[in-house]
Structures are given as C-alpha cells and as structure tokens.
Amino acid sequence: MARASLIRNSVMSLVFAAALTACSGAQNNIPLENLTAAQIYQSAEADLDRGRTKDAAFKFGEIERLYPYSQWAQRALIMQAFSYHKRGDYADSRASAQRYLDFFPAGEDAAYAQYIVALSYYDQIDDVGRDQGLTFKALEALRRVIEHYPDSEYARLAVSKFDQAFDHLAAKEMEIGRYYLKRGYYSAAANRFRTVVEQFQTTSHTPEALFRLIESYLALGLDDEAQTAGAILQRNFPSSPYARDAANLLAGRGLSAVATGDNWLSSIYRQVIRGEWL
C-alpha cells in the first residue's frame, strides 16, 4: 500500500513539473505586455535556470518597464543585475545594481546590490598586468559594502575580497620593482619596494619587498638602509625564507641585520619595536 502511494505521488510530481514546463513554454509565445509581472518573472527565472542569461536579463528589465511601481519591479531589478553579471556583462550589471541603489536605497537587497557593483570591478582584476584603475574602483566599492552594511553577509565576503584586491595592488608594485631591479635601475626599484613596505604592509608581499630593498640598497652602496631593512625583516618575519636569504646576503658583505643610521627605514624599525607596525 505504501509503495502504491509512493508511486502515485511520484507520478503526480512528474505531471506537475510537466504542467509548469508547458505553462512556461506557452508564456514564451505570448507578448510580455499580456502577462502579469509574476508571469514574466517566472519566465525570466526559467530562462536563468536554463543558462539563457541574456533572455532573463531582458525579461527582468521588462518587468521594471511594464510594472515600474510594483514589488515585482524591485525584485526584478536586482535579478537583472545578477543575470548580467552571470553572463559577464559587467557594465550592465553594475548599471542595474546602481539603479536599484538609487531607487531603493533602503531595500532588502541593497547590500547585495552594492556587492554586485563591487564584483563588477573585482571580477575583472584577476590578472596583475591589467589596468590598476579597476582595482582601485573595486576597493572603493567593497569598502562601501563593509561600511554601509557591516552586519550583512556581503560585508564578510567583501572583507575577504578587499584583502585580495589590496594584495593585488602590492603585487603590481612588486612586479614593476623586480623589472627595474633585474635591469639595474636600482633607485627606481627601491622606490617600488618602498611603496609596498609603507603602503601595503599587511599584504603577503612585505617580506620579499624588504629583501628586494636590501638588494637594491646594497647595489646603491646604501649599507645603513640595507641593514635596517634586514633588521625589520628579521624582527617581523623571522621564519620567512627571505629573512634567511637576507642574513646570508648581508653577511657576504660583512654586514648584519641591525637598525643603523637615520633614514626612513629607521623610523619604521622604531615603530616595529613599539608594536605599531603590522
């Protein structure tokens, strides 16, 4: 008896699913102007489930056009932003999300809308060689998520991506610095590594930046700066392979990793001793 009931329920489920599919297919043949907002929304969701993101984005947009003051329009606008982003159309995704923020600043999806704005920049900075302007825009938009919606789940996601974007900027400075160092432009290289040490202290690139500063300063004959950079490296990153390499490099010149002289690194070293750095 139980088995018969299970089969009957399974059959009814299949019939219901087929009916929904038929209904969706029928709606696709009806002008959107003749459908309710709910019906257009249902059709757009079906397109989204099938991976037809362009069609979905269009239909979500039509809800806003045909039913501009409805709750469906508000929901459709954020879904349009999602659909555009899913297909990699970042400019339109950002525009839809920003429109949501302009029209519904206190809406329940406002945090998500701001997060989509940030993602529209962030998802384009996966290559260190790309324009850093996108990274700065991503950082600015992510900061808005963190500051304006601190209790939302998107703030926690934004913090992680903010750190990665920040690390990306440091990576770019390191890339340029290594380029200059390899070609013997030691002063230009040192300036890039200094930027990482001063402005991107919390990133993963700081130990290498300090080591590259030692290389650059030794090449320039600035032994005090090289030794002080070594002292900071030993103090803050004693287990880093760069700390060992720095000690060997300095020892090869008859030098050691100690803070010496009065220079910009000496100031940082004093901050390290007081626990004010990193």
Secondary structure, DSSP 8 states (H G I E B T S, - for coil): -HHHHHHHHHHHHHHHHHHHHHHHHHHHTS-GGGS-HHHHHHHHHHHHHTT-HHHHHHHHHHHHHHSTTSHHHHHHHHHHHHHHHHTT-HHHHHHHHHHHHHH-TTSTTHHHHHHHHHHHHHTT--STTS-HHHHHHHHHHHHHHHHH-TTSHHHHHHHHHHHHHHHHHHHHHHHHHHHHHHTT-HHHHHHHHHHHHHH-TTSTTHHHHHHHHHHHHHHHT-HHHHHHHHHHHHHH-TTSHHHHHHHHHHHHTT--S---SSSHHHHHHHHHHTT---
